[in-house]
Amino acid sequence: MPKQREKFTLIVLDFVALNLAFLAWIWMRREMGFFAESDFPTLLKLSAMVNIAWILLFAFFGLYGAWYARSRVDELISIFKTLTMGVLIVLLLTFESQSDLDAPPKMSRMFIVNYWMLLLVSVTAFRMLFRTIQRGLLSSGIGHHRTLIVGWGKRSWELADELVKYPALGHNIIGFVSERKVPNEGSSEYKNIPLVGGIDEIEKHVTSSRAQEVILAMKGDARKKAMEVIDQCNGCPVNFKIVPDMYDIVMGQARTNQIYGFPLIDIMPQYMPEWERQVKRLMDIITSMVVLLLFSPLWLLTAVAIMVDSRGSALYKQERVGLNGKNFMVYKFRSMAQNAESKTGPQWAQKADPRVTRVGQIIRKMRIDEVPQFLNVLKGEMSVIGPRPERPFFVEKFKKEIPFYARRLKVKPGITGWAQIKGGYDLSAETVKTKLQYDLFYLENMSLRMDLKVILNTIYIMLMGKGH
């Protein structure tokens, strides 16, 4: 089923399971003669408040992320860890050092443990029922992902046979892509699965076939082209998997996934754990609101100064490329003359750029021109920390000229980032190539600690007026 529908269904099922566990816990307390709320409407309100907190905790720990032909045991472990963490938080919040350390555990503490056990039974039962139904639908051929296999020969044919043999893996094989250029596309097939073309046009085949998964099963010297294939399709909304004996090609960028004893390896999984992504998004929202609201008088004065210094509006917007190649409009304080590129077309900034106004020079040094982008952050189009968003014209140019450039599109672009504090503005194609190395370093080391390091360096640059 579609991801949003799956997420909504899971939230509803979890909410029902959590409420059942809570009501069962209250009933158990009452039966054993301990205080428990008896007014049913009040009880439902209390249950709803408690269980909304559980839903938020589930989301925080990634229990509503994509699940597709994955092990149910892994999900059980994730549920166990999340519920245990939540109950430990409750125990710590209600901890009384004097009485809890000097005396045996109180019955109230034991009831919290009982509540944890009821939660485990209820939530896992509902989840496993849902996953069993979901797995049954996959086995019936419902909800399969459209899959291309890169490879043409015995290895890829055996892989196709295995995927057909295990429909619960969720793959609908729509075609093969040969390791070499094919002169007559569509002239060959294996068990009614067509050979759609050669590897040199993999992006075209992925787009035209609306593929959702690409499995690399190449052999011989063609295995070395694995990263080239990934790079070509980096801007496409497609997942990559490889057969195990190709792991050495992409080692460090993969995660194994095995069901029914059939191993496939996911290439380039999420760069940050789910809980860190949630914290990062929360920090983005809080930071944006503080910057925009707390310093609003300063931004108003900046806007007035820009309009007094040169003709035109204080703000301007420009199309940029964001997450997964999706275009959006970025907002900035205008630091150049109005319509600066109307005659020249898109071009890079230069040192002592004559297009930059007097006020523009000041706000660029202080990085104040970037402030309106916090609106993009609030909208979810950008993050505070990440690779800089580039214009579509340059993105298409760099994707053709610079290997792995499109990998930047796998994360949200940012207002500031490791490449910005190390490399400044883009001045030429060589500068872009250098900054790409910084961006890739950031992607490979994404963490909250890395983001904090970028923020501290950015603040230093702003205070010292070292911006360009």
C-alpha positions in Angstrom: 0.0 0.0 0.0 1.1 3.6 -0.4 3.5 4.8 2.3 1.1 7.5 3.7 -1.8 5.0 3.9 0.5 2.4 5.6 1.6 5.0 8.1 -1.9 6.2 8.9 -3.1 2.6 9.3 -0.2 1.8 11.7 -1.0 4.9 13.8 -4.6 4.0 14.1 -3.8 0.4 15.0 -1.2 1.4 17.5 -3.6 3.9 19.1 -6.2 1.2 19.5 -3.7 -1.2 20.9 -2.3 1.4 23.4 -5.8 2.3 24.6 -6.7 -1.4 25.1 -3.5 -1.9 27.2 -4.2 1.2 29.2 -7.8 0.3 29.9 -6.8 -3.3 30.8 -4.2 -1.8 33.3 -6.8 0.4 34.9 -9.2 -2.5 35.2 -6.4 -4.6 36.8 -5.7 -1.9 39.4 -9.3 -1.6 40.3 -9.8 -5.4 40.7 -6.8 -5.5 43.0 -8.2 -2.7 45.2 -5.9 0.1 44.1 -7.0 3.6 43.2 -8.1 3.9 39.6 -10.2 6.5 37.8 -13.8 5.2 37.4 -15.5 7.9 35.4 -15.4 6.5 31.8 -15.3 9.8 29.9 -12.5 11.1 32.1 -10.8 7.7 31.7 -10.9 8.0 27.9 -9.5 11.5 27.9 -6.6 10.4 30.2 -6.0 7.4 28.0 -5.9 9.6 24.8 -3.4 12.0 26.3 -1.1 9.2 27.5 -1.3 7.3 24.2 -0.7 10.4 22.0 2.6 10.7 23.9 3.4 7.0 23.0 2.6 7.6 19.3 5.0 10.6 19.3 7.7 8.3 20.9 7.0 5.6 18.3 7.5 8.2 15.5 10.6 9.5 17.2 12.2 6.1 17.2 11.3 5.3 13.6 8.4 2.9 14.0 6.5 4.6 11.2 9.3 4.4 8.7 9.1 2.5 5.4 8.5 -1.3 5.9 8.7 -3.4 2.8 9.4 -7.1 2.7 11.4 -6.8 5.9 11.8 -9.1 8.9 9.0 -9.0 11.4 11.5 -10.0 14.1 13.4 -6.8 13.5 10.2 -4.8 14.0 9.5 -6.7 17.2 12.9 -5.8 18.6 12.3 -2.1 17.7 8.9 -2.2 19.5 10.5 -3.8 22.5 13.3 -1.2 22.7 10.9 1.7 22.3 8.4 0.6 24.9 11.2 -0.2 27.3 12.7 3.2 26.8 9.3 4.9 27.4 8.6 2.9 30.6 12.2 3.6 31.9 11.5 7.3 31.4 8.3 7.0 33.4 10.2 5.1 36.2 12.9 7.8 36.3 10.4 10.7 36.4 8.6 9.1 39.3 11.8 8.0 41.1 12.1 8.9 44.8 15.6 8.4 46.0 14.7 8.2 49.7 12.0 5.6 49.6 12.9 3.7 46.4 16.5 3.0 47.6 15.8 2.2 51.2 12.8 0.0 50.8 11.6 -2.9 48.6 9.8 -1.9 45.4 6.4 -0.4 45.9 3.3 -1.9 44.4 2.9 1.2 42.3 6.3 0.5 40.7 5.3 -3.0 40.0 2.1 -1.8 38.3 4.3 0.2 35.9 6.1 -3.0 35.0 2.7 -4.7 34.5 1.7 -1.8 32.2 4.9 -2.3 30.2 4.0 -6.0 29.8 0.5 -5.2 28.7 1.8 -2.8 26.1 4.2 -5.3 24.7 1.4 -7.9 24.3 -1.1 -5.5 22.8 1.1 -3.5 20.5 3.0 -6.5 19.1 -0.2 -8.5 18.6 -1.8 -5.7 16.5 1.5 -5.0 14.6 2.1 -8.7 13.8 -1.5 -9.1 12.6 -1.1 -6.2 10.3 2.3 -7.4 8.9 1.0 -10.9 8.4 -1.9 -9.5 6.3 0.6 -7.3 4.5 2.9 -10.2 3.8 -0.1 -12.2 2.6 -1.0 -9.5 0.1 2.6 -9.4 -1.2 2.5 -13.2 -1.6 -0.6 -12.8 -3.7 1.1 -10.3 -5.9 -0.5 -7.2 -4.5 1.7 -4.2 -3.8 4.8 -5.4 -5.5 7.6 -2.9 -6.4 8.4 -2.5 -10.1 12.0 -3.8 -10.3 14.7 -3.6 -12.9 17.6 -6.1 -12.8 21.0 -4.7 -14.0 22.7 -7.7 -15.6 22.1 -10.0 -18.6 23.2 -13.6 -18.2 23.1 -16.6 -15.9 23.5 -14.7 -12.7 20.7 -12.2 -13.4 18.4 -15.0 -14.7 18.9 -17.0 -11.6 18.2 -14.0 -9.5 14.9 -13.4 -11.4 13.9 -17.0 -10.8 14.5 -16.6 -7.1 12.5 -13.4 -6.9 9.6 -15.0 -8.7 9.9 -18.0 -6.4 9.4 -15.8 -3.3 6.7 -13.3 -4.2 6.6 -12.1 -0.5 9.9 -10.4 -1.3 7.7 -7.9 -3.2 9.4 -7.6 -6.5 7.6 -7.4 -9.9 10.4 -7.8 -12.4 9.7 -5.5 -15.4 12.9 -5.9 -17.3 16.7 -6.5 -17.5 19.4 -3.9 -18.3 22.5 -5.3 -20.0 26.0 -4.5 -18.7 26.9 -3.4 -22.2 25.2 -1.3 -24.9 22.4 -3.2 -26.7 22.0 -2.4 -30.4 18.4 -3.7 -30.7 16.5 -2.9 -27.5 13.6 -5.2 -26.8 15.0 -7.9 -29.1 15.7 -10.4 -26.3 13.8 -11.6 -23.2 14.0 -14.2 -20.5 10.8 -16.0 -19.5 8.7 -13.1 -20.9 10.8 -10.5 -19.1 12.3 -8.2 -21.7 15.8 -6.9 -22.1 15.0 -3.1 -22.1 18.4 -1.8 -23.1 22.0 -1.1 -22.1 23.6 0.2 -18.9 24.7 3.5 -20.6 21.1 4.6 -20.6 20.1 3.3 -17.2 18.5 6.6 -16.1 16.3 6.6 -19.2 15.2 3.0 -18.5 14.4 3.7 -14.9 12.4 6.8 -15.7 10.5 5.3 -18.7 9.6 2.1 -16.9 8.6 3.9 -13.6 10.9 1.5 -11.7 10.9 1.6 -8.0 13.7 -0.8 -7.3 17.0 -1.5 -9.2 18.9 -4.7 -8.3 22.6 -4.8 -9.5 23.6 -8.4 -10.6 26.5 -7.6 -12.9 29.4 -9.9 -13.5 33.1 -9.7 -14.4 34.6 -6.3 -15.2 31.1 -4.8 -15.5 30.9 -4.9 -11.7 33.2 -1.9 -11.6 30.4 0.1 -13.1 28.2 -0.3 -10.1 28.9 3.1 -8.6 28.5 4.7 -12.1 25.0 3.2 -12.3 24.1 4.5 -8.8 25.5 7.9 -9.7 23.4 8.1 -12.9 20.2 7.4 -11.0 20.9 9.4 -7.9 18.3 11.9 -8.7 15.6 9.2 -9.4 13.1 8.1 -6.7 14.4 4.5 -6.8 16.0 2.1 -4.3 19.1 0.1 -5.0 20.0 -3.4 -4.0 22.9 -5.6 -4.9 23.6 -9.3 -4.8 26.0 -10.3 -1.9 29.2 -10.9 -4.0 29.2 -7.3 -5.1 29.3 -5.9 -1.6 33.0 -5.1 -1.9 32.3 -2.6 -4.6 30.1 -0.4 -2.4 31.4 -1.4 1.0 30.6 1.1 3.7 27.5 2.3 1.9 25.3 -0.7 2.3 23.1 -2.6 4.7 22.1 -6.3 4.5 18.5 -7.3 4.3 17.6 -11.0 4.4 14.3 -12.8 4.3 13.5 -16.5 3.6 17.3 -17.0 3.6 17.5 -14.9 0.5 20.0 -12.1 0.9 19.9 -8.7 -0.8 21.9 -5.7 0.3 20.4 -2.2 0.4 22.7 0.4 -1.0 23.0 3.9 0.6 20.5 3.6 3.4 19.3 6.6 5.5 22.3 8.7 6.5 21.0 9.3 10.0 19.1 7.1 12.5 15.4 7.9 12.6 15.5 9.5 16.1 18.4 11.8 15.0 16.4 12.9 11.9 13.4 13.7 14.1 15.6 15.7 16.5 17.2 17.5 13.5 13.8 18.5 12.2 12.7 19.7 15.6 15.8 21.7 15.9 15.2 23.2 12.4 11.7 24.3 13.4 12.8 25.8 16.8 15.9 27.6 15.3 13.9 29.0 12.4 11.2 30.4 14.7 13.7 31.9 17.1 15.7 33.6 14.3 12.7 34.9 12.4 10.7 36.1 15.4 13.3 37.2 18.0 15.4 39.2 15.6 12.5 40.5 13.4 13.3 44.2 14.1 16.8 43.6 12.7 15.4 41.9 9.6 13.0 44.8 9.1 15.8 47.3 9.2 17.8 45.2 6.8 14.9 45.2 4.3 14.5 49.0 4.6 18.3 49.5 4.0 18.3 47.3 0.9 15.4 49.2 -0.7 17.0 52.6 0.2 20.3 51.6 -1.2 19.1 50.3 -4.6 15.9 50.1 -6.5 13.8 47.0 -6.2 12.3 44.7 -3.5 14.1 43.7 -0.4 13.5 40.0 -1.0 13.9 37.9 -4.1 13.1 34.3 -4.8 14.9 31.8 -7.1 14.2 28.3 -8.3 16.6 25.7 -6.7 16.8 21.9 -6.7 16.1 20.2 -3.4 15.6 16.7 -1.9 15.4 14.0 -4.6 15.7 16.5 -7.3 12.4 18.3 -6.5 12.5 22.0 -7.4 11.4 24.7 -5.0 11.6 28.5 -4.6 14.3 29.7 -2.2 14.0 33.1 -0.5 16.9 35.5 0.2 17.6 39.2 1.0 18.5 40.8 -2.3 22.3 41.6 -2.3 22.6 42.4 -6.0 21.1 45.0 -8.3 17.6 44.2 -9.4 17.4 41.7 -12.3 21.2 41.3 -12.2 21.2 38.2 -14.5 18.5 39.4 -17.0 21.2 40.0 -19.7 23.9 37.5 -18.8 21.8 34.5 -17.7 22.8 32.2 -14.8 26.4 32.7 -13.7 28.6 32.4 -10.6 29.3 35.2 -8.2 32.8 36.7 -8.4 35.2 38.4 -6.0 34.5 42.1 -6.1 31.3 41.3 -8.1 30.1 44.6 -9.6 26.5 43.4 -9.4 26.6 43.4 -5.6 25.2 46.5 -3.9 26.8 48.4 -1.0 24.3 46.9 1.5 24.6 43.6 -0.3 28.4 43.5 0.5 27.6 44.0 4.2 24.9 41.4 4.5 26.9 38.9 2.6 29.8 39.2 4.9 27.5 38.7 7.9 25.6 36.0 6.0 22.4 37.9 6.7 21.3 37.5 3.1 20.5 33.9 3.9 18.0 34.7 6.8 14.8 34.5 4.7 15.7 30.9 3.9 14.5 30.0 7.4 11.0 30.3 5.8 12.0 27.4 3.5 13.2 25.5 6.6 9.8 25.9 8.3 8.1 24.7 5.1 10.3 21.6 5.2 12.0 22.3 1.9 15.4 22.9 3.5 17.2 22.2 6.7 19.5 24.5 8.7 22.5 22.2 8.0 23.0 20.5 4.6 24.5 20.9 1.1 23.6 24.2 -0.5 20.7 24.1 -3.0 21.8 24.8 -6.6 19.9 26.1 -9.6 18.4 23.6 -12.0 20.7 24.9 -14.8 23.9 24.2 -12.9 22.6 20.9 -11.4 22.0 19.4 -14.8 25.4 20.7 -15.9 27.3 19.3 -12.9 25.5 15.9 -13.0 27.0 15.4 -16.4 30.5 16.7 -15.6 31.1 15.8 -12.0 30.9 12.1 -10.7 28.6 11.6 -7.7 27.3 15.2 -7.8 23.7 14.0 -7.7 24.3 12.2 -4.4 23.9 15.7 -2.7 20.2 15.4 -3.7 19.7 12.5 -1.3 19.4 14.9 1.7 17.6 18.2 2.3 19.7 21.2 1.2 20.8 23.6 4.0 21.3 27.2 4.8 24.8 26.5 5.9 26.9 23.3 5.8 30.4 21.8 5.9 31.2 22.8 2.3 30.1 26.5 3.0 32.3 27.0 6.0 35.2 25.3 4.3 34.9 26.5 0.8 32.8 29.7 0.6 30.8 30.5 -2.5 30.9 28.7 -5.8 33.2 30.7 -8.2 33.9 28.1 -10.9 33.5 24.4 -11.8 36.7 23.6 -10.0 35.4 25.2 -6.8 32.3 23.1 -7.1 34.3 19.9 -7.5 36.3 20.8 -4.3 33.2 21.6 -2.4 31.6 18.4 -3.5 34.3 16.6 -1.5 33.2 18.5 1.6 29.5 17.7 0.9 30.3 14.0 0.5 32.3 14.1 3.7 29.3 15.6 5.5 26.9 13.0 4.0 29.1 10.1 5.2 29.4 11.6 8.7 25.9 13.0 9.2 25.0 13.3 12.9 23.8 15.8 15.4 27.4 16.2 16.6 28.5 17.1 13.1 25.6 19.6 12.8 26.6 21.2 16.0 30.2 21.6 14.7 28.9 23.3 11.5 26.7 25.6 13.5 29.6 26.7 15.8 31.8 27.4 12.8 29.0 29.3 11.0 28.5 31.5 14.1 32.2 32.2 14.2 32.2 33.2 10.5 29.3 35.5 11.0 30.8 37.2 14.0 34.1 37.7 12.3 32.5 38.9 9.1 34.3 36.3 7.0 31.4 35.6 4.6 31.7 36.3 0.9 
